[in-house]
C-alpha cells in the first residue's frame, strides 16, 4: 500500500514536533512537512500536496476554520482537526466538522507529549480513515433545508415509543448525520446514535445539531427516555445501550472497555437494541472506517428488524457498511438522501422489502 503523506498545521512548535514523531512511528504514514499557520502552509502546500492535512483551529494570521473553508473551495483535501479538550475548542471544532473536516484528534492543555504518544492508535485510525475519504461527498451543508413533509400526521408515533431507530457512524458521519437529521419533522420516531467522537466533543455536536434541526437533539444521559422527536447522541468515552422499561424505552450510559476499538461502540448499541426492541427497531449503519457495528447489526437483523446500510456511492468512507454487508447484516443499501424518508415512514422489514421489489430496486 502507498504511504499516506501528512502535513501538519499548528502554531505550537512542540505539537508539530511531537505529532511528527508519533505519526512517523505509525506504519504506512509519513509526515512530509509542517507549518505554524495557514499562510506559511499555503506556500509549502503549493509545492507538494499531501494525502491528509492535520489542522489546528486557533492560530495567528488565519484561523483553522477559515483556512479549511478555503481548502474545501479551492483544493478539497481530507482534513483532520487537532483540537484542544476544552469547551471552546469543542464548539469551534463542530464548525470545522460542518465545514468539511472528516475527523478529530485531540490534544490536552497539559502533559501533551505523553497524551499524544498514548493516543497513537487513535491517531493512526483517524489519518488512515481520512485518507480514504471521497471528498466529493464532503461539503459545507445547507442547514436551512426544509424537513420532509409527511402526507399523514404520525399520530401513532405520538402515542407510542414502540419504533426505535438506531444509527451508527464514524468517519464522515458528522456531516451525514446533519444531512439526515435536519430533514426530519418533529414527529420522527425516537433515535439513538453512536458517532465515533472523542470525549468532550459530543455535547457540542449535539448542541449544534439541535440548533439546526426540528427534532430535539441532545447528548444522552443515563435513563433518558427514547421518545418521538428526540435524538440521543452517545457521549464520547461512554457506551450507549437501549433498555426496555415496561412499555417505554430508556437508555443506559455506562463506562467500560473499548469494544471493536471504540467507546462509544456501535456494536454495543446495536446489540442492546436487538435485545430491547428486536423487530420493532430499524438499524442504520452509515459512513465510517473499520468494522464497528457489523456484528451488532447482524444480531439486530436476526431478530427480524429492518437493517439498512448507506450505499458506497454516497459514503465518505465505505468501510462500516461494507463490513456489515459482508457478514449478512444488511437488508438493503440506500443513498444518504433516502435515509430521512426511511426514518419518517419507519416501515417493517417485510413492508420495506416488498416496496423495494415493487419498485424494481436491487435487494441484497
C-alpha positions in Angstrom: 0.0 0.0 0.0 1.1 3.5 -0.7 2.4 5.6 2.2 -0.1 8.2 3.4 1.6 11.6 3.3 0.6 14.1 6.0 1.1 17.8 6.5 0.7 19.4 10.0 -0.5 23.0 10.5 -0.2 24.1 14.2 1.2 27.2 15.8 2.8 25.2 18.6 6.4 24.0 17.8 6.0 21.3 20.5 2.8 20.0 18.9 4.4 19.9 15.5 7.4 18.1 16.8 5.6 15.5 18.9 2.9 14.9 16.3 5.5 14.4 13.6 7.3 11.8 15.7 4.1 10.0 16.7 2.8 9.8 13.1 6.1 8.8 11.6 6.1 5.9 14.0 2.9 4.5 12.6 3.3 2.1 9.7 2.0 3.5 6.4 2.1 7.2 7.5 4.8 9.7 6.7 4.8 13.4 7.7 6.1 15.4 4.7 6.1 18.8 6.3 4.6 21.3 8.8 3.8 25.0 9.2 3.0 27.3 12.2 0.0 28.9 10.4 -2.1 28.6 7.2 -0.3 31.4 5.4 3.1 29.6 5.7 1.3 26.3 5.0 -0.2 27.5 1.7 3.2 28.4 0.3 4.6 24.9 1.1 1.4 23.1 0.0 1.5 24.6 -3.4 4.8 22.7 -4.0 3.7 19.3 -2.6 0.1 18.5 -1.7 -0.2 15.7 0.9 -2.9 13.0 1.2 -4.1 14.4 4.6 -3.8 17.7 6.5 -3.8 17.8 10.3 -5.1 21.2 11.2 -5.1 23.2 14.4 -8.1 25.6 15.0 -6.8 28.6 16.9 -3.8 30.1 15.1 -2.4 33.6 14.3 -3.0 35.4 11.0 -5.7 32.9 9.8 -7.8 30.6 12.0 -8.2 26.9 11.1 -11.9 27.2 10.1 -11.3 30.0 7.6 -8.4 28.0 6.2 -10.5 24.9 6.0 -13.3 26.6 4.1 -10.7 28.0 1.7 -9.3 24.5 1.1 -12.8 23.0 0.5 -13.5 25.6 -2.1 -10.2 25.7 -3.9 -8.5 22.3 -3.2 -10.7 19.8 -1.4 -8.5 17.5 0.6 -9.1 15.3 3.7 -8.5 17.4 6.9 -8.3 16.0 10.4 -8.8 18.6 13.1 -6.4 18.6 16.0 -8.3 20.4 18.8 -7.9 21.1 22.5 -10.0 19.3 25.0 -11.9 22.4 26.1 -15.5 23.6 25.8 -14.5 26.4 23.5 -12.3 24.1 21.4 -15.2 21.6 21.0 -17.6 24.3 19.9 -15.2 25.7 17.2 -14.3 22.1 16.1 -18.0 21.5 15.4 -18.0 24.4 13.0 -14.9 22.9 11.3 -16.6 19.5 11.0 -19.6 21.1 9.4 -17.3 23.0 7.0 -15.8 19.8 5.7 -13.3 18.3 8.2 -13.6 14.5 8.3 -12.3 13.6 11.7 -10.9 14.9 15.0 -7.9 14.1 17.1 -7.5 15.8 20.5 -4.7 17.4 22.5 -4.8 18.4 26.1 -3.5 21.7 27.6 -1.1 19.8 29.8 1.0 16.6 29.6 0.9 17.0 25.8 3.8 14.7 24.8 2.5 11.8 27.0 -1.1 12.2 25.8 -0.2 12.2 22.1 2.1 9.2 22.4 -0.7 7.3 24.3 -3.1 8.2 21.5 -1.0 6.8 18.7 -3.6 4.1 17.8 -6.5 6.5 17.6 -4.4 9.0 15.5 -3.4 6.2 13.1 -7.1 5.3 12.7 -8.1 8.9 12.1 -5.4 9.5 9.5 -6.0 6.3 7.6 -9.7 6.8 7.6 -9.3 10.4 6.3 -7.0 9.2 3.5 -9.9 7.0 2.2 -12.4 9.9 2.2 -14.2 10.6 -1.0 -14.1 14.4 -1.0 -17.0 14.8 -3.4 -19.3 13.7 -0.6 -17.7 16.2 1.9 -19.2 19.7 1.6 -20.5 22.6 3.6 -24.1 21.8 4.5 -27.1 24.0 4.0 -28.9 23.7 7.3 -31.9 25.7 6.0 -33.2 22.7 4.1 -36.9 22.0 4.7 -37.8 18.9 6.6 -39.7 16.0 4.9 -43.4 16.7 4.6 -45.4 13.8 5.9 -48.6 13.0 3.9 -50.4 11.8 7.0 -49.7 13.0 10.5 -47.8 10.4 12.5 -50.4 10.3 15.2 -49.4 6.8 16.2 -45.9 8.0 16.9 -47.2 10.5 19.4 -48.9 7.7 21.4 -46.2 5.0 21.4 -42.5 4.6 21.6 -42.5 1.1 20.0 -40.5 2.1 16.9 -36.8 3.0 17.6 -34.2 3.9 15.1 -30.5 3.2 15.9 -27.8 4.8 13.8 -24.1 4.0 13.9 -21.4 6.1 12.0 -17.8 7.2 12.1 -15.5 9.0 9.5 -17.7 11.5 7.6 -20.6 10.8 9.9 -20.9 14.3 11.5 -21.9 15.7 8.1 -24.0 12.6 7.2 -26.0 12.9 10.4 -26.5 16.6 9.9 -27.8 15.9 6.4 -30.3 13.4 7.7 -31.4 14.9 11.0 -32.1 18.4 9.5 -34.7 16.8 7.2 -36.7 15.2 10.0 -40.0 16.6 11.3 -40.8 16.8 15.0 -42.9 13.7 14.6 -40.0 11.4 13.7 -39.6 8.3 15.8 -37.1 8.2 18.7 -33.5 7.9 17.5 -30.3 6.7 19.3 -27.0 7.4 17.7 -23.3 6.4 18.1 -20.9 8.7 16.3 -17.3 7.9 16.9 -16.0 11.1 18.5 -13.7 12.0 21.4 -14.9 12.8 24.9 -15.9 16.4 25.4 -17.0 16.9 21.8 -20.3 15.1 21.6 -22.1 17.6 23.8 -21.1 20.4 21.4 -22.0 18.2 18.4 -25.5 17.6 19.9 -26.0 21.3 20.6 -25.0 22.2 17.1 -27.5 19.7 15.6 -30.2 20.9 18.0 -29.8 24.4 16.7 -30.4 23.4 13.1 -33.0 20.6 13.5 -36.7 20.5 14.1 -36.2 17.4 16.2 -34.6 17.8 19.6 -31.0 16.6 19.7 -29.1 16.1 23.0 -26.2 14.2 24.4 -27.6 11.1 26.1 -27.8 11.0 29.8 -28.4 7.8 31.8 -32.1 6.9 32.0 -33.2 9.3 29.3 -36.5 8.2 27.6 -36.5 7.4 23.9 -39.5 9.3 22.6 -40.7 10.7 19.2 -39.0 13.8 18.1 -35.9 13.2 20.3 -32.4 12.2 19.1 -30.0 10.9 21.7 -26.2 11.1 20.9 -23.9 8.7 22.8 -21.4 10.7 24.9 -17.7 10.4 23.9 -15.9 8.0 26.1 -19.0 6.1 27.2 -21.1 3.3 25.8 -24.8 3.8 25.0 -27.3 1.0 25.4 -31.1 0.7 24.9 -33.1 -0.7 27.7 -36.8 -1.7 27.8 -38.7 -0.5 30.9 -42.3 -1.7 30.8 -43.8 0.0 27.7 -41.0 2.5 27.5 -37.5 2.6 26.1 -34.8 4.2 28.1 -31.0 4.5 27.6 -28.2 3.4 29.8 -24.9 5.4 29.6 -22.1 3.4 31.1 -18.3 3.1 31.1 -16.4 0.0 30.1 -13.6 -1.2 27.9 -13.2 -0.4 24.3 -15.4 -2.6 22.1 -14.2 -3.0 18.4 -11.5 -0.5 19.3 -14.2 2.2 20.2 -16.0 3.8 23.1 -18.8 4.5 22.3 -19.2 1.4 20.2 -21.8 0.9 17.5 -21.7 -2.8 18.2 -22.7 -2.2 21.8 -25.6 0.0 20.8 -26.9 -2.4 18.1 -26.7 -5.4 20.3 -28.6 -3.7 23.1 -31.3 -2.6 20.6 -31.6 -6.2 19.3 -32.3 -7.3 22.9 -34.6 -4.4 23.9 -36.5 -3.7 20.7 -35.9 -6.6 18.3 -38.1 -6.3 15.2 -39.6 -3.0 16.4 -36.3 -1.3 15.6 -34.6 -0.1 12.5 -30.8 -0.3 12.4 -28.9 2.0 10.1 -25.1 1.9 9.5 -23.5 4.8 7.7 -20.2 6.1 6.5 -17.1 5.2 8.5 -13.8 3.3 8.5 -13.5 -0.1 10.1 -15.9 -2.8 11.2 -17.6 -1.4 14.3 -21.3 -2.2 14.1 -21.1 -5.1 11.6 -21.7 -7.9 14.1 -24.2 -5.9 16.1 -26.2 -5.1 13.0 -26.2 -8.8 12.1 -27.6 -9.6 15.6 -30.3 -6.9 15.1 -31.1 -8.3 11.6 -31.5 -11.8 13.1 -34.3 -10.5 15.4 -36.3 -9.5 12.3 -35.5 -5.8 12.5 -35.0 -3.8 9.2 -31.3 -3.2 8.8 -30.0 -0.6 6.3 -26.5 0.3 5.1 -25.6 3.6 3.4 -24.6 2.8 -0.2 -21.0 3.0 -1.4 -21.7 5.9 -3.8 -22.8 8.3 -1.1 -20.4 7.2 1.7 -17.4 9.4 2.5 -15.7 6.2 3.6 -17.4 2.9 2.7 -16.0 0.8 5.5 -18.5 0.1 8.2 -21.5 -0.5 5.8 -19.2 -2.8 3.7 -18.3 -4.9 6.7 -21.9 -5.2 7.9 -22.9 -6.3 4.4 -20.1 -8.9 4.4 -21.5 -10.6 7.5 -25.1 -10.6 6.2 -26.4 -7.9 8.5 -27.8 -5.6 5.8 -31.2 -6.0 4.2 -30.6 -3.2 1.7 -28.3 -0.3 0.9 -29.7 3.1 0.1 -28.3 6.5 -0.7 -27.8 9.0 2.2 -30.6 11.3 0.8 -33.1 8.4 1.1 -32.4 7.8 4.8 -34.6 10.7 6.2 -37.7 9.3 4.4 -37.0 5.8 5.6 -36.9 7.1 9.2 -40.1 9.1 8.8 -42.0 6.2 7.5 -40.3 3.6 9.7 -41.5 0.5 7.7 -41.3 -3.0 8.9 -38.8 -5.2 7.2 -41.4 -7.1 5.2 -43.1 -3.8 4.1 -39.8 -2.2 3.1 -38.6 -5.2 1.1 -42.0 -5.5 -0.6 -41.8 -1.9 -1.7 -38.2 -2.4 -2.9 -39.3 -5.3 -5.1 -42.4 -3.5 -6.4 -40.1 -0.6 -7.5 -37.6 -2.9 -9.0 -34.9 -1.9 -6.5 -32.0 -4.2 -6.0 -32.1 -6.3 -2.9 -29.0 -7.7 -1.2 
